[in-house]
Amino acid sequence: TIRLNGGAGRMAFPMTQAVDMHQAHRLYEKLLGVLRPRTRVLTAFSGGVDSTLVAYAARQALGQANAPAAIGDSASLPRHELEQARRLARRLDLDLIEIPVDEQDDPNYQRNAGDRCYFCKTHLYARLHALAARLNVPYIASGANLDDLGDHRPGLQAAREAQVIQPLWEAGLDKASVRAVAALLGLPNADKPASPCLASRIPHGTPVTLERLRQIEQAENTLRELGFAGFRVRHHEQVARVELPWDQVSRLMEDDALRRRVIQGLKQAGYLFVTLDLEGFRSGSGNVLLTVKGRLEPGPAAVEAHAPAGRTVAARLGE
C-alpha cells in the first residue's frame, strides 16, 4: 500500500499488483526520460489517471509553457467529468485548453459499429493537430498504457494514423504501474476508476444520439448523487441495465428506500424498466456484441442479442 499525500488528508491506495516504491520511482524516471527529448508536448487530457500522469510528467520534464494539455469537449463527455478535469488541471498547475469536438456530426460515429472509437479519436486528433500547429508544438501524446494493447481499442489505430506518441508504452507502464507511480507522486486521482465516454453505454449497433447520451448522463447522475461509484448504466432503449461493483450491490438491495429512489431517478431519466446486472460491473461489457456470431450484428438484432434473455442475466429491481 502506498499513501497519497496530495490534497486534504491522506488516503491509502492498494496496488493491484506488486509495484513497490523503488520500481515506481524508476518507472517515473524512465517516463521523464521519454518526454525530455521531445522538448514540447501537447497531452490529450481526459482527467483519468493515465493522461494525468503523462500531462504531469510532461509538465515536470519540460515546464508548463512547453507541456500544454487539451481536453476535447463533446456531448459524450459527462459534465461532471469536465469539471473534475478543470479542477485537477488547476491543482496540478497544468495549462489546460478546452477544444470543441464534433464527432457527433459524423454518420460513421453515429452508427456505432465496432469502430465507433476510431472515428471519435480521428476527430479529436484532427482538432489537436490544428491546436498543436497554432502552438508550435511538434508532439501530441496520449495516455494509453500497455494494458490497452490487450483490449478492443479502435482508437489506437486513429492514434497511429495521427502519429500520436505513447509515452507510457515507451516507458513500459501498464495500468498497475501507472497507479503506483501516480500514488507515489501524490496525484489526487491515483485510484480513480476508469470513466469512458457516455457513448460506451450504448450497445454496438444502436445509433449514438444526443437524446440517448443525455438520458444516460441523467441516469448516472442519479446514482452518483445517491453515493454510488464505479458503476455503469447500460442503455437498452426502454431498459436501463445497472452494473454495480459487488461491494455496492448489497447496499442497494437491502435498503428499500434507496432502491425506490434509484428506480424513480432512472424512470425520470426516461427508462421504463430498471434492471440490476447479476454479473456486476465489468469494464467493456458492451464489447460482447462484437463476438456474437464472430461479428457485429447491427440494429435491432444487436439489441436482441444483448437482451437479458441472451448473454447477460439481469434482475429486476422491483417496484
LODOLO-216784 format. One record per residue: x, y, z of N, C-alpha, C in turn. Coordinates in pm, whole numbers, padded with zeros to 5 digits, always signed. Atoms other than C-alpha are relative to their C-alpha. Last residue first. Layout:
<lokols>
XYZXYZXYZ
...
</lokols>
This chain:
<lokols>
+00069-00130-00010-04123-00151-00771-00017+00035+00148
+00132+00000-00064-03877-00428-00846-00058+00138+00008
-00013-00058-00133-03503-00414-00910-00135+00002+00073
+00082-00119-00022-03547-00654-01198+00019+00049+00142
+00103+00016-00102-03253-00892-01226-00080+00128+00014
+00033-00124-00070-03035-00923-01535-00112-00028+00098
+00107+00025-00094-02851-01218-01688-00027+00128+00077
-00011-00068-00128-02647-01123-01994-00120-00031+00087
-00126+00029-00067-02583-01349-02291+00010+00062+00138
-00115+00047+00075-02937-01368-02425+00118-00026+00090
+00019+00141+00033-03264-01350-02232+00119-00058-00076
-00021+00089-00114-03148-01026-02067-00014-00148-00032
+00111-00004-00095-03120-00853-02407+00023-00100+00112
-00050-00049-00128-02782-00813-02575-00110+00005+00106
-00109+00086-00044-02859-01028-02879+00049+00039+00138
+00056+00127-00045-03193-00850-02912+00109-00092+00054
+00072-00025-00125-03025-00510-02923-00055-00131+00055
-00099-00021-00106-02775-00630-03183-00068+00021+00133
-00060+00130-00031-03051-00775-03400+00102+00013+00113
+00081+00077-00095-03240-00447-03375+00061-00133+00037
+00143-00028-00011-02959-00251-03545-00072-00086+00101
+00049-00135-00020-02621-00404-03617-00151+00006+00021
+00134+00006+00058-02497-00762-03559-00064+00137+00022
+00100-00089-00054-02124-00720-03506-00132-00020-00072
+00003-00131+00063-01911-01020-03590-00109+00084+00066
-00129-00040+00053-01800-01361-03467+00002+00136-00066
-00019+00061+00132-02152-01493-03429+00129+00047-00066
+00121+00074+00035-02188-01252-03135+00014-00049-00144
-00031+00143+00013-01827-01158-03059-00124-00083-00028
-00096+00017+00107-01856-00782-03118+00036-00146-00022
+00069+00002+00129-02173-00775-02914+00096-00024-00115
+00048+00136+00025-01976-00875-02605-00069-00009-00135
-00072+00062+00112-01797-00541-02639-00044-00143-00028
+00072-00020+00125-02064-00380-02422+00068-00065-00118
+00096+00110+00018-01901-00538-02117-00079+00015-00130
+00007+00048+00137-01604-00305-02161-00101-00110-00024
-00036-00096+00104-01527-00265-01793-00010-00065-00137
-00121+00044+00070-01708-00501-01563+00024+00093-00117
-00074-00089+00090-01965-00405-01300+00119-00071-00063
-00067-00113-00061-02181-00682-01162+00072+00088-00101
-00144+00017+00016-02256-01015-01327+00078+00116+00061
-00050+00093-00100-02608-01006-01184+00149-00032-00015
-00076+00107+00066-02690-00695-01387+00064-00089+00106
-00133+00009-00060-02952-00491-01199+00071-00120-00063
-00051+00132-00035-03254-00394-01405+00137+00011+00064
-00131-00015-00063-03466-00078-01437+00046-00138+00046
-00038+00113-00083-03763-00076-01676+00142+00023+00053
+00122+00064-00049-03948+00216-01835+00032-00114+00096
+00005+00146+00013-03643+00439-01878-00130-00054+00058
+00067+00047+00121-03683+00811-01942-00006-00149-00019
-00092-00018+00112-03448+00988-01699-00058-00053-00131
+00008-00141+00036-03741+01015-01460+00094+00033-00115
+00123-00017+00078-03751+00637-01470-00022+00145-00040
-00025+00053+00134-03388+00628-01367-00124+00006-00087
-00092-00084+00075-03450+00862-01075+00024-00049-00141
+00065-00126+00034-03760+00680-00952+00091+00087-00087
+00102+00028+00101-03592+00340-00966-00065+00130-00047
-00069+00035+00124-03286+00467-00780-00100-00022-00112
-00054-00125+00054-03503+00639-00520+00077-00025-00129
+00109-00076+00061-03704+00320-00472+00049+00131-00059
+00037+00067+00125-03384+00122-00416-00112+00075-00070
-00102-00033+00100-03267+00375-00159-00035-00061-00134
+00017-00141+00033-03592+00345+00035+00099+00043-00107
+00117-00018+00085-03581-00035+00019-00018+00145-00043
+00057-00129-00040-03225-00057+00152-00117+00032-00093
+00046+00009-00138-03103-00417+00142-00066+00127+00050
+00105+00099-00014-03078-00444-00238-00057-00007+00142
+00119-00031+00077-02887-00121-00288-00114-00095+00032
+00054-00129-00048-02636-00165-00009-00129+00036-00072
+00077+00028-00122-02595-00530-00104-00061+00128+00056
+00127+00066+00032-02495-00434-00459-00084-00020+00125
+00109-00097-00009-02231-00181-00351-00137-00062-00028
+00008-00051-00137-01949-00425-00264-00109+00106+00017
+00070+00091-00091-02027-00612-00585-00011+00056+00141
-00100+00085-00067-01937-00316-00807-00069-00082+00108
-00059-00052-00123-02256-00201-00979+00115-00088+00044
-00114+00079-00045-02379-00252-01337+00060+00070+00122
-00093-00060-00094-02726-00110-01400+00108-00100+00039
-00068+00113-00064-02914-00218-01711+00113+00056+00087
-00129-00041-00056-03159+00059-01801+00061-00119+00072
-00059+00068-00116-03436-00079-02023+00133+00065+00038
+00088-00018-00115-03662+00119-02257+00059-00054+00130
+00125-00068+00035-03380+00160-02514-00089+00019+00124
+00066+00096+00089-03109-00076-02389-00141+00051-00031
+00124-00043+00063-02868+00173-02229-00053-00106-00096
-00003+00045+00139-02604+00045-01988-00139+00024-00061
+00139+00021+00042-02590+00250-01666+00005-00033-00148
+00042-00036+00135-02236+00199-01539-00151-00016-00010
+00113+00071+00059-02085+00193-01190-00015+00036-00148
-00055+00110+00079-01756+00287-01021-00106-00083-00069
-00122-00033+00073-01929+00492-00753+00045-00121-00080
-00062+00113+00068-02265+00504-00575+00122+00046-00079
-00118+00052-00066-02345+00782-00327+00065-00121-00064
+00041+00090-00109-02703+00870-00414+00119-00072+00063
+00052-00083-00108-02583+01170-00619-00047-00083+00119
-00113-00070-00061-02372+00933-00829-00047+00084+00119
-00077+00095-00081-02666+00704-00895+00115+00068+00073
+00084+00045-00111-02886+00992-01010+00077-00094+00092
-00004-00105-00102-02607+01143-01217-00083-00039+00121
-00122+00021-00079-02582+00808-01395+00019+00110+00105
+00014+00120-00082-02946+00832-01505+00124-00021+00088
+00094-00028-00108-02911+01192-01622-00014-00119+00093
-00065-00090-00096-02597+01107-01817-00092+00033+00116
-00098+00076-00077-02763+00807-01981+00064+00089+00106
+00076+00091-00086-03063+01014-02090+00094-00079+00089
+00052-00080-00112-02836+01290-02221-00080-00086+00097
-00111-00041-00085-02640+01044-02433-00049+00078+00121
-00046+00116-00077-02957+00882-02566+00113+00038+00095
+00104+00037-00095-03107+01216-02670+00045-00117+00087
-00008-00092-00113-02782+01333-02829-00102-00037+00107
+00073-00125+00019-02783+01025-03049+00016+00087+00124
-00029-00098-00104-02547+00729-03083-00073+00129-00034
-00061-00129+00032-02707+00469-03306+00022+00088+00122
+00103-00099-00033-02768+00118-03168+00060+00138-00022
+00111+00021+00093-02538-00128-03347-00118+00090+00028
-00042-00010+00138-02290-00153-03061-00117-00037-00093
-00045+00122+00067-02481-00121-02737+00044+00025-00143
+00098+00035+00103-02492+00229-02582+00048-00124-00075
+00114+00065-00067-02302+00270-02254-00106-00046-00100
-00036+00139-00029-01976+00339-02441-00111-00074+00071
+00039+00085+00114-02140+00652-02584+00033-00146+00026
+00139+00043-00015-02116+00813-02239-00043-00093-00113
+00103-00094+00042-01736+00830-02264-00140-00061+00011
+00011-00023+00144-01505+00608-02063-00120+00085-00035
+00128-00064+00031-01459+00657-01689-00008+00030-00149
+00010-00040+00140-01188+00433-01545-00137+00058-00027
+00041+00104+00096-01191+00427-01167-00002+00055-00142
+00126-00029+00068-00990+00697-00983-00037-00113-00096
+00088+00117-00009-00722+00545-00761-00134+00024-00066
-00076+00124+00017-00438+00782-00850-00088-00124+00003
+00088+00097+00065-00682+01073-00897+00069-00135-00020
+00126+00020-00072-00522+01310-00644-00093-00102-00062
+00105-00048+00090-00169+01267-00780-00136-00033+00059
+00108-00068-00071+00055+01216-00477-00105+00058-00093
-00008-00144+00026+00364+01140-00685-00106+00079+00077
-00130-00047-00047+00399+00789-00539+00011+00151-00011
+00009-00003-00146+00026+00735-00594+00130+00052+00061
+00088-00112-00035+00057+00832-00960-00014+00013+00151
-00076-00123+00020+00356+00599-00995-00084+00121+00039
-00106-00003-00101+00163+00308-00842+00081+00129-00012
+00060-00036-00129-00148+00384-01048+00106+00009+00109
+00048-00137+00006+00051+00392-01372-00056+00043+00135
-00116-00088-00014+00235+00075-01276-00041+00146-00002
-00045+00009-00139-00090-00112-01219+00118+00092+00025
+00093-00074-00087-00223+00015-01551+00045-00003+00145
+00135+00051+00014+00083-00091-01753-00088+00074+00102
+00099-00005-00109+00395+00122-01780-00131-00065-00041
+00030+00134-00050+00691+00029-02004-00100-00003+00114
-00062+00015-00131+00842+00376-02056-00033-00133+00066
-00146-00009+00016+00770+00369-02427+00072-00022+00132
-00050+00120+00068+00417+00246-02366+00152+00001-00003
+00012+00108-00097+00352+00523-02112+00046-00132-00060
-00110+00004-00098+00494+00783-02351-00008-00114+00100
+00055+00071-00115+00255+00696-02636+00109-00013+00107
-00097+00078-00077+00321+00936-02925-00067-00058+00125
+00002-00037-00140+00044+01038-03163+00101-00086+00074
-00137-00007-00049+00132+00994-03529+00007+00054+00143
-00025-00141-00033-00227+01070-03639+00140+00022+00055
+00013-00078+00123-00253+00732-03814+00032+00147+00022
-00113+00033+00086-00118+00560-03503-00004+00083-00128
-00120-00061-00056-00364+00745-03282+00122-00028-00087
+00006-00144+00030-00655+00653-03508+00123+00071+00053
-00030-00011+00143-00547+00289-03485-00003+00146-00043
-00145+00008+00015-00535+00321-03108+00042+00008-00146
-00059-00132-00010-00895+00445-03109+00151-00001-00015
-00016-00056+00135-01001+00103-03234+00058+00141+00002
-00029-00143-00005-00926-00028-02881+00018+00055-00142
+00051-00051+00127-01066-00378-02820+00012+00152+00002
+00144-00020+00002-00841-00485-02533-00041+00047-00139
+00069+00128-00007-00494-00637-02498-00150+00012-00005
-00030+00080+00118-00298-00333-02618-00077-00131-00002
+00094-00034+00106-00473-00116-02361+00025-00083-00126
+00118+00086-00010-00280-00299-02088-00101+00028-00111
-00023+00130+00064+00040-00133-02209-00121-00092+00006
-00100+00080-00070-00084+00218-02128+00008-00140-00063
+00016+00145+00015-00257+00475-02350+00111-00073+00075
-00025+00072-00124-00231+00825-02203-00021-00150-00013
+00120+00054-00063-00194+01017-02528+00039-00078+00125
-00015+00123-00079+00080+01246-02654-00134-00045+00054
+00124+00022-00074+00082+01506-02933+00014-00135+00070
+00044+00134-00040+00425+01620-03048-00135+00006+00072
-00021+00106+00099+00563+01913-03250-00058-00136+00033
-00036+00117-00080+00413+02202-03051+00013-00119-00095
-00136+00041+00039+00412+02532-03242+00051-00112+00090
-00087-00017-00115+00103+02649-03051+00146-00031-00030
+00010-00139-00045-00101+02703-03366+00097+00029+00113
-00062-00084+00103+00025+02373-03510-00004+00147+00041
-00145+00013-00014-00057+02194-03184+00073+00086-00102
-00043-00076-00117-00411+02329-03197+00151-00004+00015
+00017-00142+00034-00465+02205-03552+00045+00089+00116
-00107-00036+00094-00314+01869-03458-00012+00147-00039
-00123-00017-00075-00541+01852-03152+00117+00037-00091
+00006-00128-00074-00851+01916-03362+00130+00024+00077
-00002-00106+00101-00755+01637-03605-00003+00137+00067
-00140-00024+00036-00669+01418-03306+00011+00104-00111
-00074-00062-00108-01020+01455-03164+00142+00034-00043
+00043-00139-00012-01196+01387-03494+00080+00072+00109
-00044-00068+00121-00992+01072-03551-00038+00147+00003
-00138-00042-00019-01045+00973-03188+00055+00070-00125
-00008-00097-00109-01421+00966-03228+00141+00054+00013
+00045-00127+00056-01399+00794-03567+00001+00110+00106
-00094-00045+00104-01185+00515-03428-00040+00137-00053
-00108-00075-00065-01396+00494-03113+00104+00048-00101
+00043-00135-00041-01701+00398-03319+00115+00083+00055
-00111-00094+00020-01518+00105-03482-00037+00142+00039
-00111+00032-00088-01743-00174-03351+00117+00096-00010
-00051+00135+00026-02042-00008-03514+00119-00024+00092
-00040+00075-00119-02199+00295-03353+00031-00147-00030
+00054+00134+00023-02397+00436-03646+00050-00101+00103
+00138+00017-00046-02336+00783-03505-00049-00143-00014
+00000+00006-00146-01958+00765-03545-00141-00032+00049
-00076+00121-00034-01975+00682-03916+00008-00019+00151
+00087+00118+00010-02252+00941-03957+00072-00130+00036
-00053+00097+00096-02012+01212-03828-00091-00123-00004
+00052-00033+00133-02192+01505-03661+00044-00101-00107
+00143+00029+00002-02142+01359-03310-00062+00030-00136
+00022+00138+00048-01767+01356-03374-00146-00034-00013
+00127+00016+00070-01769+01737-03349-00024-00142-00050
-00020+00110+00094-01502+01819-03092-00135-00039-00057
+00121+00070+00041-01489+02151-02908+00033-00107-00103
+00028-00012+00143-01149+02234-02755-00130-00073-00033
+00121+00073+00036-01069+02306-02392-00032+00025-00147
+00074-00065+00107-00710+02407-02317-00120-00087-00034
+00105+00080+00063-00546+02313-01989-00078+00083-00101
+00061-00093+00094-00211+02470-01890-00104-00078-00081
-00008+00032+00142-00139+02242-01599-00065+00110-00081
-00061-00111+00073-00074+02375-01250+00026-00035-00146
-00132+00046+00045-00150+02039-01083+00073+00106-00082
-00076+00049-00114-00441+02179-00881+00142-00039-00039
-00038-00114-00084-00571+02385-01170+00090-00045+00115
-00101-00077+00072-00559+02083-01401+00045+00121+00081
-00126+00074-00006-00743+01871-01145+00111+00078-00068
-00054-00015-00135-01018+02129-01104+00136-00067+00013
-00040-00141-00020-01071+02151-01480+00063+00018+00137
-00124-00021+00075-01071+01773-01517+00050+00143+00017
-00108+00064-00074-01330+01740-01240+00134+00021-00069
-00029-00086-00114-01549+01996-01418+00111-00060+00087
-00064-00121+00049-01526+01804-01745+00038+00090+00117
-00137+00037+00035-01602+01476-01569+00077+00122-00050
-00074+00011-00125-01909+01630-01401+00145-00039-00026
-00034-00133-00052-02034+01747-01738+00081-00009+00129
+00087-00044-00109-02018+01395-01883+00046+00133+00057
-00078-00023-00122-01822+01381-02211-00094+00047+00111
-00028+00130-00064-02027+01222-02492+00083+00014+00127
+00119+00048-00072-02183+01557-02588+00025-00131+00072
+00110+00037+00089-01841+01696-02679-00114-00054+00084
+00132-00013-00060-01544+01866-02514-00108-00030-00105
+00103-00014+00102-01197+01751-02613-00138-00002+00063
+00111+00093-00018-00944+01815-02339-00105+00028-00106
+00126-00038+00065-00609+01973-02411-00104-00108+00023
+00091+00115+00008-00283+01974-02216-00130+00048-00061
+00144-00024-00015+00006+02217-02252-00078-00132-00007
+00078+00123-00021+00361+02099-02189-00148+00031+00021
-00031+00097+00105+00616+02353-02315-00081-00129+00011
+00014-00063+00131+00484+02653-02122+00023-00098-00114
+00141-00021+00037+00432+02441-01809-00015+00053-00141
+00050-00129-00043+00789+02314-01790-00139+00026-00053
-00017-00103+00102+00952+02034-01990-00040+00139+00045
-00119+00019+00084+01011+01742-01755+00029+00121-00087
-00122+00003-00082+00774+01840-01473+00125-00006-00087
-00012-00128-00071+00489+01947-01702+00129+00005+00081
-00044-00096+00102+00547+01644-01924+00021+00138+00062
-00141+00029+00029+00528+01422-01615+00055+00096-00105
-00079-00043-00115+00203+01589-01508+00149-00022-00026
+00001-00147-00003+00046+01556-01853+00087+00053+00113
-00077-00050+00115+00150+01190-01884+00009+00152+00004
-00141+00030-00024+00031+01108-01531+00086+00052-00114
-00048-00091-00104-00298+01287-01590+00149-00023+00027
-00036-00127+00066-00346+01103-01919+00047+00102+00101
-00103+00021+00102-00330+00770-01736+00043+00132-00064
-00133+00010-00058-00515+00873-01417+00109-00015-00105
-00027+00132-00054-00824+00999-01593+00145-00010+00045
+00024-00004-00143-00885+01372-01634+00015-00135+00066
+00139+00036-00028-00925+01336-02009-00036+00020+00146
+00032+00012-00142-00611+01501-02145-00147-00034+00018
+00146+00020+00011-00461+01463-02491-00049-00040+00138
+00062+00124-00049-00115+01589-02397-00149+00002-00024
+00140-00027-00031+00063+01852-02609-00066-00131+00040
+00098+00109+00015+00441+01806-02598-00138+00051+00040
+00133-00058-00016+00738+02043-02643-00104-00108-00032
-00008-00146-00020+01104+01946-02597-00135+00069+00021
+00104-00050+00089+01056+01584-02723-00013+00153+00007
-00052-00030+00135+01393+01483-02575-00105+00060-00094
-00095-00113+00009+01254+01527-02220+00050+00028-00141
+00060-00129+00037+00948+01302-02259+00102+00110-00025
+00070+00011+00129+01096+00952-02266-00047+00137-00048
-00101+00015+00103+01343+01037-01990-00059-00014-00139
-00059-00132+00021+01060+01164-01773+00104-00004-00111
+00101-00079+00070+00885+00830-01824+00052+00141-00027
-00003+00044+00140+01204+00643-01728-00101+00079-00083
-00121-00056+00060+01231+00850-01412+00010-00040-00147
+00024-00143+00020+00869+00760-01334+00121+00068-00063
+00087-00015+00116+00941+00393-01392-00031+00147-00028
-00077+00030+00120+01236+00400-01152-00082+00020-00127
-00092-00111+00022+01029+00574-00885+00082-00021-00128
+00080-00114+00045+00751+00318-00920+00090+00120-00029
+00038+00022+00140+01002+00033-00901-00078+00118-00055
-00123-00011+00078+01152+00173-00580-00031-00019-00149
-00032-00141+00019+00806+00236-00438+00127+00019-00080
-00045-00069-00121+00699-00123-00489+00044+00142-00033
-00086-00104+00054+00485-00249-00775+00046+00082+00120
-00113-00035-00084+00330-00580-00666+00091+00097-00074
-00110+00093+00021-00001-00578-00850+00116+00048+00086
+00056+00125+00048-00343-00426-00781+00108-00103-00029
-00039+00027+00138-00199-00152-00564-00048-00137-00042
-00052+00135+00017-00393-00065-00250+00032-00027-00146
+00026+00049+00135-00421+00314-00214+00059-00139-00015
-00072+00123+00034-00450+00455+00137-00040-00045-00139
+00087+00108+00045-00565+00813+00160+00083-00120-00038
-00082+00104+00060-00416+01104+00347-00088-00119-00031
-00007+00131-00065-00592+01426+00434+00092-00095-00073
+00043+00002-00139-00674+01712+00200+00007-00141+00055
+00136-00040-00031-00471+01710-00117-00030-00013+00148
+00048-00119+00069-00162+01511-00211-00141+00031+00044
-00016-00116-00085-00005+01278+00040-00041+00129-00069
+00001-00125+00074-00126+00952-00109+00018+00115+00097
+00091-00101-00053-00022+00651+00090+00014+00128-00080
-00065-00130+00003+00120+00350-00089-00099+00102+00053
+00084-00119+00000+00000+00000+00000+00088+00124+00000
</lokols>
